[in-house]
């Protein structure tokens, strides 16, 4: 809407915004969630940060890798799993290896069913450089997951900073690492943000409400 107003000089009153609609999945069994964590080598006491994204420039996975360098020094038991594939996979893997993050960051590849992967997460991260309204944001919210996301595109229309998630500026690895650290350290904050996110997803972004 803002882009149409600014570039095309359209009146805001002539534009309707229809957000992504999302339905909660059937309940995901604990043993299935445990199996996902085990398949990724996530041990007891390790914090799991999950990102679901196409491996391409606009998704900001390179920024997440840079944030992981900082996170490793403060939270050596934090693990990051990126679910998805794309043209930048080889470049990102080389970067992960070059900075010694093989044990910290895993590129898990394409997945047909992301719900168990998101359910296994302690924190969901969306480090995008540009976005519309990412599906993974809605999916993580409806699962009640604490979220760290960049302040781009439609994300701030769904996430209110410090209320239903944490927002950071894009391409700022230090800021991203600090926000992830907060949610790893403060489980009460993480729980509160996740619960509020679920309430918003249900009341504003469910398929029935959007339709």
LINWOBEL-V969720 format. One record per pair of residues at least 4 apart in sequence whose C-alpha atoms are under 8 Angstrom apart, sorted by the first residue. I is the first residue (numbers start at 1). J is the second residue. D is the distance in whole Angstrom. If there is no record, write none. Layout:
i | j | d
I | J | D
I | J | D
This chain:
i | j | d
1 | 5 | 6
1 | 12 | 7
1 | 15 | 7
1 | 16 | 8
1 | 17 | 7
2 | 6 | 6
2 | 12 | 8
3 | 7 | 6
3 | 8 | 8
4 | 8 | 5
4 | 9 | 7
4 | 10 | 6
5 | 9 | 5
5 | 10 | 5
5 | 11 | 6
5 | 12 | 6
6 | 10 | 8
10 | 14 | 7
10 | 15 | 8
11 | 15 | 7
18 | 210 | 7
19 | 133 | 7
19 | 205 | 7
19 | 210 | 7
20 | 133 | 7
20 | 135 | 7
20 | 138 | 8
20 | 205 | 7
20 | 207 | 8
20 | 210 | 7
21 | 138 | 8
21 | 205 | 5
21 | 206 | 5
21 | 207 | 4
21 | 208 | 8
21 | 209 | 8
21 | 210 | 6
21 | 211 | 8
22 | 138 | 6
22 | 139 | 7
22 | 142 | 8
22 | 201 | 8
22 | 205 | 6
22 | 206 | 5
22 | 207 | 5
23 | 142 | 8
23 | 206 | 6
23 | 207 | 6
24 | 139 | 8
24 | 142 | 6
24 | 143 | 7
25 | 115 | 7
28 | 32 | 7
28 | 33 | 7
28 | 115 | 8
28 | 116 | 7
28 | 119 | 8
29 | 33 | 7
30 | 34 | 6
31 | 35 | 6
32 | 36 | 6
32 | 116 | 7
33 | 37 | 6
33 | 116 | 6
33 | 117 | 7
33 | 119 | 6
33 | 120 | 5
34 | 38 | 6
34 | 120 | 7
35 | 39 | 6
36 | 40 | 6
36 | 116 | 7
36 | 117 | 7
36 | 120 | 7
37 | 41 | 6
37 | 42 | 5
37 | 43 | 8
37 | 120 | 6
38 | 42 | 6
38 | 43 | 7
40 | 81 | 8
40 | 106 | 8
40 | 108 | 8
42 | 46 | 6
42 | 48 | 7
42 | 79 | 7
45 | 77 | 7
46 | 77 | 5
46 | 78 | 6
46 | 79 | 7
47 | 77 | 6
47 | 78 | 5
47 | 79 | 6
47 | 122 | 6
47 | 184 | 7
48 | 78 | 6
48 | 79 | 5
48 | 80 | 6
48 | 81 | 7
48 | 120 | 8
48 | 121 | 5
48 | 122 | 5
48 | 123 | 7
49 | 78 | 7
49 | 79 | 6
49 | 80 | 5
49 | 81 | 6
49 | 121 | 6
49 | 122 | 6
49 | 123 | 5
49 | 124 | 6
49 | 125 | 7
50 | 80 | 6
50 | 81 | 5
50 | 82 | 6
50 | 83 | 7
50 | 117 | 8
50 | 118 | 7
50 | 121 | 6
50 | 122 | 8
50 | 123 | 6
50 | 124 | 5
50 | 125 | 6
51 | 80 | 8
51 | 81 | 6
51 | 82 | 5
51 | 83 | 6
51 | 124 | 6
51 | 125 | 5
51 | 126 | 6
52 | 82 | 6
52 | 83 | 5
52 | 84 | 6
52 | 114 | 8
52 | 126 | 8
52 | 136 | 7
53 | 59 | 7
53 | 82 | 7
53 | 83 | 6
53 | 84 | 5
53 | 85 | 7
53 | 136 | 8
54 | 59 | 7
54 | 84 | 5
54 | 85 | 5
54 | 86 | 5
55 | 59 | 7
55 | 61 | 7
55 | 84 | 6
55 | 85 | 5
55 | 86 | 4
55 | 87 | 6
55 | 88 | 5
55 | 89 | 6
56 | 60 | 8
56 | 61 | 8
56 | 86 | 6
56 | 87 | 6
56 | 88 | 5
56 | 89 | 8
57 | 61 | 7
57 | 62 | 8
57 | 88 | 7
57 | 129 | 8
58 | 128 | 6
58 | 129 | 5
58 | 130 | 6
58 | 131 | 8
59 | 126 | 8
59 | 127 | 6
59 | 128 | 4
59 | 129 | 6
59 | 130 | 7
59 | 131 | 8
60 | 64 | 7
60 | 127 | 5
60 | 128 | 4
60 | 129 | 5
60 | 170 | 8
60 | 171 | 7
61 | 65 | 6
61 | 92 | 8
61 | 127 | 7
61 | 128 | 7
62 | 66 | 6
62 | 92 | 7
63 | 67 | 6
63 | 127 | 7
63 | 171 | 6
63 | 172 | 7
63 | 173 | 5
64 | 68 | 6
64 | 127 | 6
64 | 173 | 7
64 | 176 | 7
65 | 69 | 7
65 | 95 | 8
65 | 96 | 7
65 | 105 | 7
66 | 70 | 7
66 | 173 | 6
67 | 71 | 6
67 | 173 | 4
67 | 174 | 6
67 | 176 | 6
67 | 177 | 5
68 | 72 | 6
68 | 80 | 8
68 | 101 | 8
68 | 104 | 8
68 | 105 | 8
68 | 177 | 7
69 | 73 | 7
69 | 99 | 7
69 | 101 | 7
70 | 74 | 7
70 | 174 | 7
70 | 177 | 6
71 | 75 | 6
71 | 76 | 7
71 | 78 | 8
71 | 177 | 6
71 | 178 | 8
71 | 181 | 7
72 | 76 | 5
72 | 77 | 8
72 | 78 | 7
72 | 104 | 7
75 | 181 | 7
78 | 104 | 7
79 | 103 | 8
79 | 104 | 5
79 | 105 | 6
80 | 104 | 6
80 | 105 | 5
80 | 106 | 6
81 | 105 | 6
81 | 106 | 5
81 | 107 | 6
81 | 108 | 6
82 | 105 | 8
82 | 106 | 6
82 | 107 | 5
82 | 108 | 6
82 | 109 | 7
83 | 107 | 6
83 | 108 | 5
83 | 109 | 5
83 | 110 | 6
83 | 111 | 7
83 | 117 | 8
84 | 107 | 8
84 | 108 | 7
84 | 109 | 5
84 | 110 | 4
84 | 111 | 7
85 | 89 | 6
85 | 109 | 5
85 | 110 | 5
88 | 92 | 6
89 | 93 | 6
89 | 107 | 8
90 | 94 | 6
91 | 95 | 6
92 | 96 | 6
93 | 97 | 6
93 | 107 | 7
94 | 98 | 6
95 | 99 | 6
96 | 100 | 6
96 | 101 | 5
96 | 102 | 6
96 | 105 | 7
97 | 101 | 6
97 | 102 | 6
101 | 105 | 6
102 | 106 | 7
113 | 117 | 8
114 | 118 | 6
115 | 119 | 6
115 | 139 | 8
116 | 120 | 6
117 | 121 | 7
118 | 124 | 7
118 | 139 | 8
118 | 140 | 7
118 | 143 | 8
119 | 143 | 7
119 | 145 | 8
121 | 145 | 8
122 | 145 | 7
122 | 146 | 7
122 | 184 | 8
123 | 145 | 6
123 | 146 | 5
123 | 147 | 6
123 | 148 | 7
123 | 180 | 8
123 | 183 | 7
123 | 184 | 8
123 | 190 | 8
124 | 140 | 7
124 | 145 | 7
124 | 146 | 6
124 | 147 | 5
124 | 148 | 6
125 | 147 | 6
125 | 148 | 5
125 | 149 | 6
126 | 137 | 8
126 | 147 | 8
126 | 148 | 6
126 | 149 | 4
126 | 150 | 6
127 | 148 | 8
127 | 149 | 6
127 | 150 | 5
127 | 170 | 7
127 | 171 | 8
127 | 176 | 8
128 | 149 | 8
128 | 150 | 6
128 | 152 | 7
128 | 170 | 7
129 | 150 | 7
129 | 152 | 7
129 | 170 | 5
129 | 171 | 7
130 | 152 | 6
130 | 153 | 6
131 | 152 | 6
131 | 153 | 5
131 | 154 | 7
131 | 155 | 8
132 | 153 | 5
132 | 154 | 5
132 | 155 | 8
133 | 137 | 8
133 | 153 | 7
133 | 154 | 5
133 | 155 | 6
134 | 138 | 7
134 | 155 | 8
135 | 139 | 6
136 | 140 | 6
137 | 141 | 6
137 | 155 | 8
138 | 142 | 6
138 | 201 | 7
138 | 205 | 8
139 | 143 | 6
140 | 144 | 6
140 | 145 | 5
140 | 146 | 8
140 | 147 | 7
141 | 145 | 6
141 | 146 | 8
141 | 147 | 8
141 | 194 | 7
141 | 197 | 5
141 | 198 | 5
141 | 200 | 8
141 | 201 | 6
142 | 197 | 7
142 | 198 | 5
142 | 199 | 8
142 | 201 | 5
142 | 202 | 7
143 | 194 | 8
143 | 198 | 6
144 | 194 | 4
144 | 195 | 5
144 | 196 | 8
144 | 197 | 6
144 | 198 | 5
145 | 190 | 8
145 | 191 | 8
145 | 193 | 8
145 | 194 | 5
145 | 195 | 8
145 | 197 | 8
145 | 198 | 8
146 | 164 | 8
146 | 165 | 6
146 | 183 | 7
146 | 190 | 5
146 | 191 | 7
146 | 193 | 6
146 | 194 | 4
146 | 197 | 8
147 | 164 | 8
147 | 165 | 5
147 | 166 | 6
147 | 193 | 8
147 | 194 | 7
148 | 165 | 6
148 | 166 | 5
148 | 167 | 6
148 | 168 | 7
148 | 176 | 8
148 | 179 | 7
148 | 180 | 7
149 | 155 | 8
149 | 165 | 8
149 | 166 | 6
149 | 167 | 5
149 | 168 | 6
150 | 155 | 7
150 | 167 | 5
150 | 168 | 5
150 | 169 | 5
150 | 170 | 5
151 | 155 | 6
151 | 156 | 6
151 | 167 | 6
151 | 168 | 6
151 | 169 | 6
151 | 170 | 7
152 | 156 | 7
152 | 169 | 8
152 | 170 | 7
154 | 158 | 7
155 | 159 | 6
156 | 160 | 6
156 | 161 | 8
156 | 167 | 8
158 | 200 | 8
159 | 163 | 8
159 | 164 | 6
159 | 165 | 6
159 | 166 | 8
159 | 167 | 8
159 | 197 | 7
160 | 164 | 5
160 | 165 | 6
160 | 166 | 8
160 | 167 | 8
161 | 165 | 6
161 | 166 | 5
161 | 167 | 5
162 | 166 | 5
162 | 167 | 8
162 | 193 | 7
163 | 193 | 6
163 | 196 | 7
164 | 192 | 8
164 | 193 | 4
164 | 194 | 6
164 | 195 | 8
164 | 196 | 5
164 | 197 | 5
165 | 193 | 5
165 | 194 | 7
165 | 197 | 7
166 | 179 | 7
168 | 172 | 8
168 | 175 | 6
168 | 176 | 6
168 | 179 | 8
169 | 175 | 7
169 | 176 | 8
172 | 176 | 6
173 | 177 | 6
174 | 178 | 6
175 | 179 | 6
176 | 180 | 6
177 | 181 | 6
178 | 182 | 6
179 | 183 | 7
180 | 184 | 6
181 | 185 | 6
182 | 186 | 6
183 | 187 | 6
183 | 189 | 7
183 | 190 | 5
184 | 190 | 8
186 | 190 | 6
187 | 191 | 6
188 | 192 | 6
189 | 193 | 6
190 | 194 | 6
191 | 195 | 6
192 | 196 | 6
193 | 197 | 6
194 | 198 | 6
195 | 199 | 6
196 | 200 | 6
197 | 201 | 6
198 | 202 | 6
199 | 203 | 6
200 | 204 | 6
200 | 205 | 7
201 | 205 | 5
201 | 206 | 6
202 | 206 | 5
203 | 209 | 7
204 | 209 | 6
204 | 210 | 7
205 | 209 | 6
205 | 210 | 6
206 | 210 | 6
207 | 211 | 6
